């Protein structure tokens, strides 16, 4: 039990450190994408934290197997380098026992990955699609932010407001530039304040107060200036979008009942993610042995190449299932079986080497 706790601590600490670093890298790229969309007025910054939280299981289901794989390599590599593993083997702690204990750790990690890939990740994608659909119901003026020039989706107008009330109903020092598609003229509006109002028919208007309107073509002196106390601009309501159910947001139960090739391929992919964990555990244990003269990280590069090949072949197999090139019965299972066989070969190479040396030594003893 003491050895079990010690090995678990070494592996899990390394796994958590690697997972945290990889998670920050992956999430920062996705966050920048959503941040750019918020800066352009596509979505509200208020929902960025919620979106990233709902996307978290989708990141972790891919990162956890890799983090666990690297965690084993780092932890056991250090123990081999500092001769801790040599002492354990000398005391009767066999490679088979080490593998069995490591598979216990991997079982817990595989269950977490399965929970995320089969349930949490699609649920999170559904929540994200719902939030984006709710954002589509907001008017363009509700997406404005103070102190920023923002273009609307139509691409024909730009709006600026020095300050906006919390309820998005009142604006101060409003500037609007709108290009006319028919006359190719440019209309500039400035007002000290602006408020949103509803008329009897439920139509929404932006009422500008105490301002001026400049109308003319850029570069020409022929323009008009109109001063006004109140000026109304109709706010076009955006059509509310129905939540789009992407394949990634479909529940696993729905994928199981579907006969569509892309759905069946996605189902195999979700089941494959937890299956990766025990197989990479076998691979990691088989290549974790480090010669103290070679250094601690010498085995990381070839091990990472094997992992990248494993994940890459899974992705290729999934695409081939979607195209109908690869039979569903063969599917991603063939990739898992290939790397499972490879891991068994790597695990058996040490026993084979020891057997060959013993046989040669016995042969020399018999000759003597």
C-alpha positions as a printed Julia matrix, in Angstrom:
368×3 Matrix{Float64}:
   0.0     0.0     0.0
   2.88    2.37    0.75
   4.41    1.73   -2.68
   0.98    2.13   -4.31
   0.46    5.55   -2.68
   3.98    6.65   -3.57
   3.65    5.67   -7.24
   0.17    7.21   -7.44
   1.46   10.49   -6.02
   4.4    10.63   -8.42
   2.29    9.87  -11.5
  -0.72   12.03  -10.62
   1.36   15.08   -9.65
   3.21   14.91  -12.97
  -0.05   14.32  -14.84
  -1.78   17.33  -13.24
   1.17   19.62  -13.99
   1.32   18.55  -17.64
  -2.48   18.69  -18.01
  -2.62   22.22  -16.58
   0.02   23.51  -19.0
  -1.6    21.85  -22.02
  -5.05   23.06  -20.94
  -3.87   26.66  -20.75
  -2.36   26.39  -24.24
  -5.48   24.89  -25.82
  -7.95   27.15  -24.0
  -6.01   30.33  -24.71
  -6.28   29.72  -28.45
 -10.01   29.12  -28.25
 -10.49   32.08  -25.88
  -8.74   34.43  -28.33
 -11.15   33.29  -31.04
 -14.21   34.04  -28.9
 -12.64   37.29  -27.68
 -12.19   38.49  -31.27
 -15.83   37.68  -31.93
 -16.87   39.66  -28.86
 -14.69   42.61  -29.9
 -16.42   42.74  -33.28
 -19.84   42.8   -31.61
 -20.78   39.24  -32.53
 -21.3    38.07  -28.96
 -21.43   39.7   -25.55
 -18.29   39.54  -23.37
 -20.56   38.6   -20.45
 -20.96   35.05  -21.75
 -17.27   34.37  -22.51
 -16.63   32.79  -19.11
 -19.71   30.57  -19.45
 -18.71   29.44  -22.94
 -15.18   28.52  -21.84
 -16.55   26.65  -18.81
 -18.93   24.61  -20.99
 -16.1    23.85  -23.44
 -13.78   22.67  -20.65
 -14.83   18.96  -20.79
 -14.19   18.94  -24.54
 -10.61   20.06  -23.93
  -9.99   17.72  -21.01
 -11.2    14.61  -22.81
  -8.3    15.05  -25.24
  -5.71   16.42  -22.83
  -6.09   13.98  -19.93
  -4.86   10.87  -21.83
  -1.84   12.8   -23.09
  -1.19   14.28  -19.64
  -1.36   10.83  -18.05
   0.98    9.38  -20.69
   3.59   12.1   -20.17
   3.07   11.92  -16.39
   4.05    8.24  -16.35
   7.11    8.9   -18.51
   8.29   11.77  -16.27
   7.58   10.04  -12.96
   9.01    6.63  -13.78
  11.86    8.15  -15.77
  12.93   10.1   -12.69
  12.66    6.96  -10.52
  14.86    5.0   -12.94
  17.34    7.87  -13.13
  17.64    8.11   -9.34
  17.82    4.29   -8.99
  14.56    4.13   -7.01
  13.09    1.69   -9.49
  16.27   -0.42   -9.36
  15.92   -0.71   -5.57
  12.24   -1.7    -5.9
  13.11   -4.43   -8.41
  15.91   -5.68   -6.17
  13.4    -6.01   -3.32
  11.13   -8.2    -5.4
   8.88   -5.52   -6.94
   8.55   -6.91  -10.46
   7.78   -5.13  -13.71
   4.48   -7.01  -13.79
   3.51   -5.57  -10.41
   4.48   -2.08  -11.53
   2.3    -2.47  -14.62
  -0.69   -3.76  -12.63
  -0.56   -0.83  -10.19
  -0.22    1.67  -13.03
  -3.25    0.14  -14.76
  -5.23    0.8   -11.57
  -4.37    4.52  -11.87
  -5.26    4.46  -15.55
  -8.65    2.91  -14.74
  -9.63    5.98  -12.71
  -8.41    8.34  -15.44
 -10.24    6.32  -18.13
 -13.51    6.57  -16.16
 -13.14   10.36  -15.93
 -12.4    10.61  -19.67
 -15.4     8.36  -20.46
 -17.69   10.54  -18.31
 -16.52   13.63  -20.18
 -16.55   12.23  -23.72
 -19.88   10.38  -23.43
 -21.84   12.88  -21.34
 -20.26   16.15  -20.21
 -18.68   17.23  -23.5
 -21.85   16.93  -25.66
 -23.89   18.55  -22.87
 -21.43   21.45  -22.76
 -21.66   21.89  -26.54
 -25.45   22.03  -26.26
 -25.15   24.79  -23.66
 -22.75   26.74  -25.89
 -25.11   26.5   -28.88
 -27.99   27.69  -26.68
 -26.0    30.71  -25.45
 -25.03   31.68  -29.01
 -28.66   31.34  -30.11
 -29.74   33.66  -27.28
 -27.15   36.19  -28.39
 -28.63   36.18  -31.89
 -31.92   37.5   -30.47
 -30.32   40.72  -29.26
 -30.55   43.85  -31.38
 -27.4    45.38  -32.77
 -27.68   48.33  -30.4
 -27.81   45.97  -27.44
 -24.4    44.68  -28.55
 -22.79   48.14  -28.39
 -20.05   48.95  -25.9
 -19.02   52.42  -24.7
 -15.94   54.11  -26.11
 -15.63   51.81  -29.11
 -16.36   52.17  -32.83
 -18.39   49.15  -33.91
 -19.6    48.06  -37.31
 -22.9    46.28  -37.75
 -23.37   43.0   -39.59
 -24.79   44.84  -42.58
 -21.38   46.44  -42.99
 -22.92   49.8   -44.03
 -22.79   51.65  -40.69
 -20.47   52.35  -37.81
 -21.63   53.49  -34.36
 -19.85   55.08  -31.42
 -21.13   56.1   -27.99
 -19.1    57.71  -25.24
 -21.12   56.0   -22.49
 -24.03   53.56  -22.3
 -26.32   52.8   -19.39
 -26.31   49.32  -17.88
 -29.71   48.48  -19.4
 -28.45   49.51  -22.89
 -31.34   51.98  -23.2
 -29.56   55.34  -22.85
 -26.43   56.56  -24.66
 -24.46   59.81  -24.44
 -22.52   61.56  -27.21
 -23.64   59.26  -29.99
 -21.95   59.16  -33.41
 -23.34   57.16  -36.35
 -21.84   56.92  -39.84
 -24.0    55.21  -42.46
 -23.3    54.71  -46.16
 -26.23   54.82  -48.54
 -26.25   51.95  -51.03
 -28.43   53.8   -53.55
 -26.82   57.24  -53.76
 -23.31   56.29  -52.57
 -23.54   59.18  -50.1
 -22.38   59.2   -46.5
 -24.68   60.24  -43.66
 -23.08   61.33  -40.4
 -25.16   61.72  -37.26
 -24.14   63.24  -33.98
 -26.38   63.64  -30.94
 -25.88   64.55  -27.32
 -27.93   61.56  -26.2
 -29.95   58.64  -27.5
 -32.67   56.44  -26.01
 -34.51   53.33  -27.16
 -38.31   53.42  -27.42
 -41.13   51.16  -28.53
 -44.07   52.5   -30.57
 -47.66   51.25  -30.55
 -46.85   48.46  -33.02
 -44.0    47.15  -30.89
 -41.34   48.5   -33.28
 -38.09   49.57  -31.67
 -36.54   53.01  -32.41
 -33.37   54.78  -31.37
 -34.36   58.36  -30.56
 -31.44   60.8   -30.89
 -31.72   64.14  -29.09
 -30.09   67.51  -29.79
 -27.8    66.78  -32.68
 -26.89   67.27  -36.32
 -27.08   65.24  -39.51
 -24.48   65.69  -42.27
 -25.31   64.23  -45.67
 -23.1    64.21  -48.77
 -20.47   62.39  -50.81
 -16.91   62.13  -49.46
 -14.54   64.59  -51.19
 -17.31   66.89  -52.45
 -18.42   70.23  -51.0
 -22.06   69.61  -51.83
 -23.46   68.43  -48.51
 -26.36   69.22  -46.21
 -26.41   69.97  -42.5
 -29.63   69.41  -40.55
 -29.99   70.3   -36.89
 -32.62   68.41  -34.91
 -34.07   68.17  -31.42
 -35.22   64.57  -31.93
 -34.4    62.11  -34.68
 -35.67   58.53  -34.83
 -33.87   55.55  -36.37
 -35.7    52.26  -36.64
 -33.79   49.38  -35.1
 -34.13   46.3   -37.22
 -34.92   43.24  -35.13
 -32.64   40.33  -35.82
 -34.3    37.04  -36.57
 -33.88   34.71  -33.63
 -31.85   31.69  -34.59
 -32.91   28.27  -33.44
 -30.18   26.47  -31.49
 -28.12   24.55  -34.02
 -27.52   21.0   -32.88
 -24.1    20.09  -34.2
 -22.93   16.52  -34.32
 -20.6    17.21  -31.4
 -23.57   18.41  -29.32
 -25.71   15.32  -29.94
 -26.24   13.05  -26.95
 -24.45    9.71  -27.06
 -27.8     7.92  -26.91
 -28.91    9.73  -30.08
 -25.68    8.82  -31.84
 -26.17    5.17  -30.89
 -29.63    5.15  -32.53
 -28.44    6.99  -35.65
 -27.52    5.21  -38.89
 -25.67    8.19  -40.35
 -22.01    7.43  -41.05
 -20.7    10.65  -39.48
 -22.75    9.96  -36.34
 -21.47    6.39  -36.13
 -17.91    7.62  -36.58
 -18.4    10.2   -33.82
 -19.8     7.48  -31.53
 -16.69    5.36  -32.08
 -14.53    8.42  -31.42
 -16.23    9.07  -28.07
 -15.79    5.45  -27.02
 -12.18    5.49  -28.23
 -11.05    8.37  -26.01
 -11.24    6.39  -22.72
  -9.79    3.33  -24.49
  -6.67    5.36  -25.28
  -5.78    5.61  -21.57
  -5.0     1.93  -20.74
  -3.22    1.4   -24.07
  -0.93    4.42  -23.63
  -0.33    3.2   -20.08
   1.14   -0.01  -21.47
   3.2     2.02  -23.93
   4.44    4.43  -21.26
   5.5     1.7   -18.83
   7.29   -0.17  -21.62
   9.39    2.84  -22.69
   9.81    4.57  -19.3
  13.07    2.78  -18.46
  15.92    5.32  -18.6
  19.64    4.74  -18.59
  21.17    7.19  -16.05
  23.88    8.04  -18.56
  21.37    9.12  -21.2
  19.39   11.68  -19.18
  15.83   11.99  -17.97
  14.12   13.22  -21.13
  15.81   11.15  -23.83
  12.82    8.79  -24.1
  10.18   11.55  -24.32
  10.66   12.44  -27.99
  10.25    8.92  -29.48
   7.4     8.23  -27.04
   5.61   11.4   -28.15
   6.04   10.39  -31.79
   4.29    7.09  -31.03
   1.44    8.94  -29.28
   1.04   11.43  -32.14
   0.94    8.53  -34.61
  -1.69    6.8   -32.47
  -3.95    9.86  -32.29
  -3.36   10.74  -35.94
  -4.37    7.27  -37.14
  -7.54    7.48  -35.02
  -8.45   10.77  -36.71
  -7.76    9.33  -40.18
  -9.84    6.24  -39.39
 -12.74    8.41  -38.21
 -12.7    10.43  -41.44
 -12.57    7.27  -43.52
 -15.62    5.9   -41.7
 -17.48    9.14  -42.46
 -16.59    8.77  -46.15
 -17.6     5.12  -46.21
 -14.06    4.02  -47.15
 -13.44    2.11  -43.91
 -16.04   -0.43  -42.7
 -17.63    0.46  -39.39
 -16.82   -2.99  -37.98
 -13.12   -2.34  -38.55
 -13.26    1.34  -37.69
 -11.18    2.79  -34.91
 -10.88   -0.6   -33.21
  -8.2    -1.66  -35.7
  -5.99    1.25  -34.58
  -6.47    0.37  -30.91
  -5.59   -3.28  -31.56
  -2.48   -2.28  -33.51
  -1.08   -0.15  -30.72
  -2.16   -2.67  -28.07
  -0.08   -5.28  -29.9
   2.82   -2.83  -30.17
   2.69   -2.17  -26.42
   2.78   -5.91  -25.68
   5.82   -6.31  -27.94
   7.61   -3.45  -26.18
   6.73   -4.89  -22.78
   8.05   -8.31  -23.78
  11.35   -7.07  -25.21
  13.02   -6.92  -21.77
  11.98  -10.48  -20.91
  13.21  -11.63  -24.31
  16.55   -9.88  -23.81
  16.97  -11.44  -20.34
  16.07  -14.89  -21.72
  18.61  -14.61  -24.53
  21.36  -13.54  -22.11
  20.51  -16.37  -19.7
  20.55  -18.93  -22.5
  23.9   -17.65  -23.73
  25.31  -17.73  -20.2
  24.07  -21.29  -19.65
  25.63  -22.3   -22.96
  29.0   -20.92  -21.93
  28.76  -22.69  -18.56
  28.03  -26.0   -20.26
  30.99  -25.6   -22.59
  33.26  -24.92  -19.62
